[in-house]
Amino acid sequence: MMLNEISSASALTNNELMNRVPLAFASEPTAPMSDRYVFIPTATIIDDMKKMGWYPVLATGKGKRRNSKRKSSYHLLAFEN
């Protein structure tokens, strides 16, 4: 399993995050979801966390494998204040 992991001693900018984990800035789900699923853009959460004094210092993500049956990818962000 290969991860794109970026750790920083200081806060990562939105441009750095977009270059390293682009799915964090998706504006819609990557796959069809059920009627009960509610999409909340990660970019909105990043902005809200910054307003509360928490800044992203680590970003990691894993893309969908070519022949995988998985319908989507994931990303993880760590925040510090």
Backbone as XML, in Angstrom:
<?xml version="1.0"?>
<chain id="A" units="angstrom">
  <residue number="1" name="MET">
    <atom name="N" x="0.845" y="-1.168" z="0.000"/>
    <atom name="CA" x="0.000" y="0.000" z="0.000"/>
    <atom name="C" x="0.895" y="1.237" z="0.000"/>
  </residue>
  <residue number="2" name="MET">
    <atom name="N" x="0.669" y="2.128" z="-0.938"/>
    <atom name="CA" x="1.462" y="3.327" z="-1.030"/>
    <atom name="C" x="0.609" y="4.530" z="-0.705"/>
  </residue>
  <residue number="3" name="LEU">
    <atom name="N" x="1.102" y="5.366" z="0.179"/>
    <atom name="CA" x="0.386" y="6.575" z="0.550"/>
    <atom name="C" x="1.189" y="7.784" z="0.111"/>
  </residue>
  <residue number="4" name="ASN">
    <atom name="N" x="0.490" y="8.838" z="-0.254"/>
    <atom name="CA" x="1.131" y="10.120" z="-0.516"/>
    <atom name="C" x="1.051" y="10.897" z="0.779"/>
  </residue>
  <residue number="5" name="GLU">
    <atom name="N" x="2.088" y="10.825" z="1.583"/>
    <atom name="CA" x="2.044" y="11.454" z="2.894"/>
    <atom name="C" x="2.931" y="12.681" z="2.921"/>
  </residue>
  <residue number="6" name="ILE">
    <atom name="N" x="2.384" y="13.763" z="3.387"/>
    <atom name="CA" x="3.113" y="15.005" z="3.488"/>
    <atom name="C" x="2.955" y="15.508" z="4.907"/>
  </residue>
  <residue number="7" name="SER">
    <atom name="N" x="4.044" y="15.669" z="5.588"/>
    <atom name="CA" x="4.013" y="16.194" z="6.939"/>
    <atom name="C" x="4.810" y="17.489" z="6.941"/>
  </residue>
  <residue number="8" name="SER">
    <atom name="N" x="4.385" y="18.431" z="7.711"/>
    <atom name="CA" x="5.044" y="19.725" z="7.741"/>
    <atom name="C" x="5.110" y="20.228" z="9.174"/>
  </residue>
  <residue number="9" name="ALA">
    <atom name="N" x="6.191" y="20.903" z="9.508"/>
    <atom name="CA" x="6.302" y="21.503" z="10.835"/>
    <atom name="C" x="5.390" y="22.720" z="10.925"/>
  </residue>
  <residue number="10" name="SER">
    <atom name="N" x="5.067" y="23.325" z="9.779"/>
    <atom name="CA" x="4.175" y="24.472" z="9.765"/>
    <atom name="C" x="2.915" y="24.116" z="8.979"/>
  </residue>
  <residue number="11" name="ALA">
    <atom name="N" x="1.961" y="25.003" z="9.030"/>
    <atom name="CA" x="0.682" y="24.754" z="8.377"/>
    <atom name="C" x="0.846" y="24.653" z="6.867"/>
  </residue>
  <residue number="12" name="LEU">
    <atom name="N" x="0.097" y="23.738" z="6.278"/>
    <atom name="CA" x="0.076" y="23.587" z="4.823"/>
    <atom name="C" x="-0.937" y="24.571" z="4.245"/>
  </residue>
  <residue number="13" name="THR">
    <atom name="N" x="-0.592" y="25.190" z="3.133"/>
    <atom name="CA" x="-1.516" y="26.108" z="2.465"/>
    <atom name="C" x="-2.523" y="25.310" z="1.645"/>
  </residue>
  <residue number="14" name="ASN">
    <atom name="N" x="-3.595" y="25.965" z="1.227"/>
    <atom name="CA" x="-4.576" y="25.299" z="0.377"/>
    <atom name="C" x="-3.939" y="24.848" z="-0.937"/>
  </residue>
  <residue number="15" name="ASN">
    <atom name="N" x="-3.010" y="25.638" z="-1.482"/>
    <atom name="CA" x="-2.334" y="25.232" z="-2.723"/>
    <atom name="C" x="-1.508" y="23.973" z="-2.511"/>
  </residue>
  <residue number="16" name="GLU">
    <atom name="N" x="-0.801" y="23.879" z="-1.385"/>
    <atom name="CA" x="-0.027" y="22.676" z="-1.082"/>
    <atom name="C" x="-0.949" y="21.474" z="-0.927"/>
  </residue>
  <residue number="17" name="LEU">
    <atom name="N" x="-2.054" y="21.669" z="-0.230"/>
    <atom name="CA" x="-3.016" y="20.586" z="-0.054"/>
    <atom name="C" x="-3.601" y="20.157" z="-1.395"/>
  </residue>
  <residue number="18" name="MET">
    <atom name="N" x="-3.941" y="21.116" z="-2.241"/>
    <atom name="CA" x="-4.541" y="20.795" z="-3.530"/>
    <atom name="C" x="-3.568" y="20.002" z="-4.412"/>
  </residue>
  <residue number="19" name="ASN">
    <atom name="N" x="-2.291" y="20.337" z="-4.331"/>
    <atom name="CA" x="-1.293" y="19.611" z="-5.119"/>
    <atom name="C" x="-1.075" y="18.198" z="-4.605"/>
  </residue>
  <residue number="20" name="ARG">
    <atom name="N" x="-1.234" y="17.996" z="-3.311"/>
    <atom name="CA" x="-0.897" y="16.707" z="-2.713"/>
    <atom name="C" x="-2.086" y="15.797" z="-2.480"/>
  </residue>
  <residue number="21" name="VAL">
    <atom name="N" x="-3.239" y="16.351" z="-2.154"/>
    <atom name="CA" x="-4.465" y="15.562" z="-1.968"/>
    <atom name="C" x="-5.623" y="16.281" z="-2.661"/>
  </residue>
  <residue number="22" name="PRO">
    <atom name="N" x="-5.645" y="16.223" z="-3.992"/>
    <atom name="CA" x="-6.661" y="16.977" z="-4.742"/>
    <atom name="C" x="-8.094" y="16.605" z="-4.400"/>
  </residue>
  <residue number="23" name="LEU">
    <atom name="N" x="-8.348" y="15.365" z="-3.984"/>
    <atom name="CA" x="-9.726" y="14.993" z="-3.644"/>
    <atom name="C" x="-10.271" y="15.757" z="-2.443"/>
  </residue>
  <residue number="24" name="ALA">
    <atom name="N" x="-9.395" y="16.361" z="-1.656"/>
    <atom name="CA" x="-9.860" y="17.175" z="-0.535"/>
    <atom name="C" x="-10.634" y="18.399" z="-1.037"/>
  </residue>
  <residue number="25" name="PHE">
    <atom name="N" x="-10.478" y="18.724" z="-2.321"/>
    <atom name="CA" x="-11.154" y="19.887" z="-2.889"/>
    <atom name="C" x="-12.221" y="19.502" z="-3.912"/>
  </residue>
  <residue number="26" name="ALA">
    <atom name="N" x="-12.664" y="18.269" z="-3.843"/>
    <atom name="CA" x="-13.739" y="17.821" z="-4.731"/>
    <atom name="C" x="-15.029" y="18.557" z="-4.391"/>
  </residue>
  <residue number="27" name="SER">
    <atom name="N" x="-15.818" y="18.825" z="-5.418"/>
    <atom name="CA" x="-17.076" y="19.538" z="-5.186"/>
    <atom name="C" x="-18.290" y="18.612" z="-5.223"/>
  </residue>
  <residue number="28" name="GLU">
    <atom name="N" x="-18.033" y="17.326" z="-5.477"/>
    <atom name="CA" x="-19.114" y="16.340" z="-5.480"/>
    <atom name="C" x="-18.511" y="14.966" z="-5.199"/>
  </residue>
  <residue number="29" name="PRO">
    <atom name="N" x="-19.316" y="14.003" z="-4.803"/>
    <atom name="CA" x="-18.796" y="12.657" z="-4.533"/>
    <atom name="C" x="-18.152" y="12.047" z="-5.784"/>
  </residue>
  <residue number="30" name="THR">
    <atom name="N" x="-17.175" y="11.171" z="-5.575"/>
    <atom name="CA" x="-16.494" y="10.553" z="-6.708"/>
    <atom name="C" x="-17.281" y="9.382" z="-7.288"/>
  </residue>
  <residue number="31" name="ALA">
    <atom name="N" x="-18.287" y="8.927" z="-6.598"/>
    <atom name="CA" x="-19.081" y="7.792" z="-7.072"/>
    <atom name="C" x="-20.544" y="8.024" z="-6.709"/>
  </residue>
  <residue number="32" name="PRO">
    <atom name="N" x="-21.462" y="7.390" z="-7.430"/>
    <atom name="CA" x="-22.877" y="7.504" z="-7.057"/>
    <atom name="C" x="-23.088" y="6.991" z="-5.625"/>
  </residue>
  <residue number="33" name="MET">
    <atom name="N" x="-23.867" y="7.701" z="-4.868"/>
    <atom name="CA" x="-24.117" y="7.348" z="-3.472"/>
    <atom name="C" x="-25.613" y="7.142" z="-3.244"/>
  </residue>
  <residue number="34" name="SER">
    <atom name="N" x="-25.930" y="6.619" z="-2.070"/>
    <atom name="CA" x="-27.338" y="6.393" z="-1.737"/>
    <atom name="C" x="-28.040" y="7.724" z="-1.510"/>
  </residue>
  <residue number="35" name="ASP">
    <atom name="N" x="-29.353" y="7.684" z="-1.464"/>
    <atom name="CA" x="-30.143" y="8.892" z="-1.225"/>
    <atom name="C" x="-29.897" y="9.477" z="0.160"/>
  </residue>
  <residue number="36" name="ARG">
    <atom name="N" x="-29.454" y="8.659" z="1.085"/>
    <atom name="CA" x="-29.217" y="9.121" z="2.461"/>
    <atom name="C" x="-27.850" y="9.786" z="2.633"/>
  </residue>
  <residue number="37" name="TYR">
    <atom name="N" x="-26.955" y="9.618" z="1.679"/>
    <atom name="CA" x="-25.605" y="10.169" z="1.771"/>
    <atom name="C" x="-25.643" y="11.677" z="1.614"/>
  </residue>
  <residue number="38" name="VAL">
    <atom name="N" x="-24.923" y="12.372" z="2.479"/>
    <atom name="CA" x="-24.815" y="13.824" z="2.392"/>
    <atom name="C" x="-23.349" y="14.161" z="2.151"/>
  </residue>
  <residue number="39" name="PHE">
    <atom name="N" x="-23.063" y="14.824" z="1.050"/>
    <atom name="CA" x="-21.699" y="15.201" z="0.717"/>
    <atom name="C" x="-21.349" y="16.516" z="1.405"/>
  </residue>
  <residue number="40" name="ILE">
    <atom name="N" x="-20.270" y="16.517" z="2.158"/>
    <atom name="CA" x="-19.754" y="17.731" z="2.788"/>
    <atom name="C" x="-18.344" y="17.926" z="2.243"/>
  </residue>
  <residue number="41" name="PRO">
    <atom name="N" x="-18.108" y="18.997" z="1.482"/>
    <atom name="CA" x="-16.787" y="19.206" z="0.900"/>
    <atom name="C" x="-15.709" y="19.361" z="1.982"/>
  </residue>
  <residue number="42" name="THR">
    <atom name="N" x="-14.625" y="18.649" z="1.817"/>
    <atom name="CA" x="-13.513" y="18.741" z="2.768"/>
    <atom name="C" x="-12.967" y="20.162" z="2.811"/>
  </residue>
  <residue number="43" name="ALA">
    <atom name="N" x="-12.978" y="20.863" z="1.683"/>
    <atom name="CA" x="-12.483" y="22.245" z="1.653"/>
    <atom name="C" x="-13.264" y="23.129" z="2.629"/>
  </residue>
  <residue number="44" name="THR">
    <atom name="N" x="-14.558" y="22.875" z="2.752"/>
    <atom name="CA" x="-15.381" y="23.623" z="3.709"/>
    <atom name="C" x="-14.925" y="23.343" z="5.135"/>
  </residue>
  <residue number="45" name="ILE">
    <atom name="N" x="-14.623" y="22.095" z="5.420"/>
    <atom name="CA" x="-14.161" y="21.724" z="6.761"/>
    <atom name="C" x="-12.794" y="22.349" z="7.045"/>
  </residue>
  <residue number="46" name="ILE">
    <atom name="N" x="-11.916" y="22.333" z="6.048"/>
    <atom name="CA" x="-10.598" y="22.955" z="6.213"/>
    <atom name="C" x="-10.762" y="24.431" z="6.563"/>
  </residue>
  <residue number="47" name="ASP">
    <atom name="N" x="-11.600" y="25.144" z="5.816"/>
    <atom name="CA" x="-11.835" y="26.567" z="6.081"/>
    <atom name="C" x="-12.425" y="26.793" z="7.468"/>
  </residue>
  <residue number="48" name="ASP">
    <atom name="N" x="-13.390" y="25.965" z="7.862"/>
    <atom name="CA" x="-14.004" y="26.103" z="9.185"/>
    <atom name="C" x="-12.998" y="25.821" z="10.300"/>
  </residue>
  <residue number="49" name="MET">
    <atom name="N" x="-12.146" y="24.819" z="10.101"/>
    <atom name="CA" x="-11.129" y="24.505" z="11.109"/>
    <atom name="C" x="-10.146" y="25.673" z="11.259"/>
  </residue>
  <residue number="50" name="LYS">
    <atom name="N" x="-9.761" y="26.281" z="10.146"/>
    <atom name="CA" x="-8.853" y="27.438" z="10.202"/>
    <atom name="C" x="-9.479" y="28.588" z="10.979"/>
  </residue>
  <residue number="51" name="LYS">
    <atom name="N" x="-10.779" y="28.810" z="10.780"/>
    <atom name="CA" x="-11.479" y="29.877" z="11.509"/>
    <atom name="C" x="-11.430" y="29.645" z="13.018"/>
  </residue>
  <residue number="52" name="MET">
    <atom name="N" x="-11.338" y="28.368" z="13.432"/>
    <atom name="CA" x="-11.280" y="28.029" z="14.858"/>
    <atom name="C" x="-9.844" y="27.914" z="15.368"/>
  </residue>
  <residue number="53" name="GLY">
    <atom name="N" x="-8.869" y="28.242" z="14.501"/>
    <atom name="CA" x="-7.478" y="28.239" z="14.925"/>
    <atom name="C" x="-6.737" y="26.927" z="14.729"/>
  </residue>
  <residue number="54" name="TRP">
    <atom name="N" x="-7.307" y="25.998" z="13.967"/>
    <atom name="CA" x="-6.678" y="24.712" z="13.683"/>
    <atom name="C" x="-6.213" y="24.724" z="12.236"/>
  </residue>
  <residue number="55" name="TYR">
    <atom name="N" x="-4.945" y="24.323" z="12.010"/>
    <atom name="CA" x="-4.361" y="24.383" z="10.675"/>
    <atom name="C" x="-3.836" y="23.018" z="10.249"/>
  </residue>
  <residue number="56" name="PRO">
    <atom name="N" x="-3.993" y="22.669" z="8.964"/>
    <atom name="CA" x="-3.523" y="21.360" z="8.488"/>
    <atom name="C" x="-1.991" y="21.300" z="8.485"/>
  </residue>
  <residue number="57" name="VAL">
    <atom name="N" x="-1.458" y="20.251" z="9.092"/>
    <atom name="CA" x="-0.005" y="20.066" z="9.150"/>
    <atom name="C" x="0.418" y="18.747" z="8.512"/>
  </residue>
  <residue number="58" name="LEU">
    <atom name="N" x="-0.545" y="17.894" z="8.212"/>
    <atom name="CA" x="-0.252" y="16.617" z="7.572"/>
    <atom name="C" x="-1.381" y="16.289" z="6.615"/>
  </residue>
  <residue number="59" name="ALA">
    <atom name="N" x="-1.021" y="15.798" z="5.449"/>
    <atom name="CA" x="-2.022" y="15.398" z="4.455"/>
    <atom name="C" x="-1.593" y="14.077" z="3.851"/>
  </residue>
  <residue number="60" name="THR">
    <atom name="N" x="-2.526" y="13.164" z="3.782"/>
    <atom name="CA" x="-2.229" y="11.869" z="3.180"/>
    <atom name="C" x="-3.448" y="11.412" z="2.394"/>
  </residue>
  <residue number="61" name="GLY">
    <atom name="N" x="-3.210" y="10.680" z="1.355"/>
    <atom name="CA" x="-4.314" y="10.196" z="0.549"/>
    <atom name="C" x="-3.927" y="8.940" z="-0.201"/>
  </residue>
  <residue number="62" name="LYS">
    <atom name="N" x="-4.916" y="8.192" z="-0.573"/>
    <atom name="CA" x="-4.684" y="6.970" z="-1.330"/>
    <atom name="C" x="-5.661" y="6.967" z="-2.486"/>
  </residue>
  <residue number="63" name="GLY">
    <atom name="N" x="-5.141" y="6.803" z="-3.671"/>
    <atom name="CA" x="-5.989" y="6.775" z="-4.861"/>
    <atom name="C" x="-6.551" y="5.396" z="-5.120"/>
  </residue>
  <residue number="64" name="LYS">
    <atom name="N" x="-7.531" y="5.351" z="-5.966"/>
    <atom name="CA" x="-8.162" y="4.097" z="-6.368"/>
    <atom name="C" x="-7.188" y="3.322" z="-7.253"/>
  </residue>
  <residue number="65" name="ARG">
    <atom name="N" x="-7.060" y="2.028" z="-6.983"/>
    <atom name="CA" x="-6.211" y="1.191" z="-7.834"/>
    <atom name="C" x="-6.906" y="0.938" z="-9.163"/>
  </residue>
  <residue number="66" name="ARG">
    <atom name="N" x="-6.119" y="0.737" z="-10.192"/>
    <atom name="CA" x="-6.677" y="0.554" z="-11.542"/>
    <atom name="C" x="-7.738" y="-0.529" z="-11.611"/>
  </residue>
  <residue number="67" name="ASN">
    <atom name="N" x="-7.448" y="-1.703" z="-11.094"/>
    <atom name="CA" x="-8.377" y="-2.829" z="-11.210"/>
    <atom name="C" x="-9.184" y="-3.057" z="-9.932"/>
  </residue>
  <residue number="68" name="SER">
    <atom name="N" x="-9.197" y="-2.082" z="-9.066"/>
    <atom name="CA" x="-9.892" y="-2.225" z="-7.800"/>
    <atom name="C" x="-11.402" y="-2.123" z="-7.990"/>
  </residue>
  <residue number="69" name="LYS">
    <atom name="N" x="-12.134" y="-2.821" z="-7.124"/>
    <atom name="CA" x="-13.593" y="-2.717" z="-7.140"/>
    <atom name="C" x="-14.061" y="-1.541" z="-6.283"/>
  </residue>
  <residue number="70" name="ARG">
    <atom name="N" x="-13.125" y="-0.925" z="-5.560"/>
    <atom name="CA" x="-13.482" y="0.252" z="-4.760"/>
    <atom name="C" x="-13.972" y="1.361" z="-5.672"/>
  </residue>
  <residue number="71" name="LYS">
    <atom name="N" x="-14.977" y="2.062" z="-5.222"/>
    <atom name="CA" x="-15.561" y="3.112" z="-6.039"/>
    <atom name="C" x="-14.932" y="4.474" z="-5.792"/>
  </residue>
  <residue number="72" name="SER">
    <atom name="N" x="-14.127" y="4.607" z="-4.748"/>
    <atom name="CA" x="-13.611" y="5.930" z="-4.432"/>
    <atom name="C" x="-12.232" y="5.846" z="-3.801"/>
  </residue>
  <residue number="73" name="SER">
    <atom name="N" x="-11.698" y="6.990" z="-3.493"/>
    <atom name="CA" x="-10.412" y="7.135" z="-2.828"/>
    <atom name="C" x="-10.656" y="7.831" z="-1.496"/>
  </residue>
  <residue number="74" name="TYR">
    <atom name="N" x="-9.597" y="7.928" z="-0.705"/>
    <atom name="CA" x="-9.776" y="8.634" z="0.556"/>
    <atom name="C" x="-8.613" y="9.572" z="0.796"/>
  </residue>
  <residue number="75" name="HIS">
    <atom name="N" x="-8.818" y="10.489" z="1.723"/>
    <atom name="CA" x="-7.770" y="11.393" z="2.154"/>
    <atom name="C" x="-7.916" y="11.623" z="3.647"/>
  </residue>
  <residue number="76" name="LEU">
    <atom name="N" x="-6.820" y="11.982" z="4.282"/>
    <atom name="CA" x="-6.818" y="12.238" z="5.713"/>
    <atom name="C" x="-5.976" y="13.472" z="5.966"/>
  </residue>
  <residue number="77" name="LEU">
    <atom name="N" x="-6.482" y="14.370" z="6.780"/>
    <atom name="CA" x="-5.761" y="15.581" z="7.143"/>
    <atom name="C" x="-5.618" y="15.624" z="8.662"/>
  </residue>
  <residue number="78" name="ALA">
    <atom name="N" x="-4.451" y="16.043" z="9.125"/>
    <atom name="CA" x="-4.235" y="16.248" z="10.559"/>
    <atom name="C" x="-4.090" y="17.735" z="10.808"/>
  </residue>
  <residue number="79" name="PHE">
    <atom name="N" x="-4.712" y="18.202" z="11.873"/>
    <atom name="CA" x="-4.710" y="19.625" z="12.215"/>
    <atom name="C" x="-4.029" y="19.844" z="13.565"/>
  </residue>
  <residue number="80" name="GLU">
    <atom name="N" x="-3.379" y="20.997" z="13.704"/>
    <atom name="CA" x="-2.821" y="21.438" z="14.990"/>
    <atom name="C" x="-3.210" y="22.882" z="15.213"/>
  </residue>
  <residue number="81" name="ASN">
    <atom name="N" x="-3.252" y="23.262" z="16.481"/>
    <atom name="CA" x="-3.517" y="24.678" z="16.768"/>
    <atom name="C" x="-2.420" y="25.262" z="17.610"/>
  </residue>
</chain>
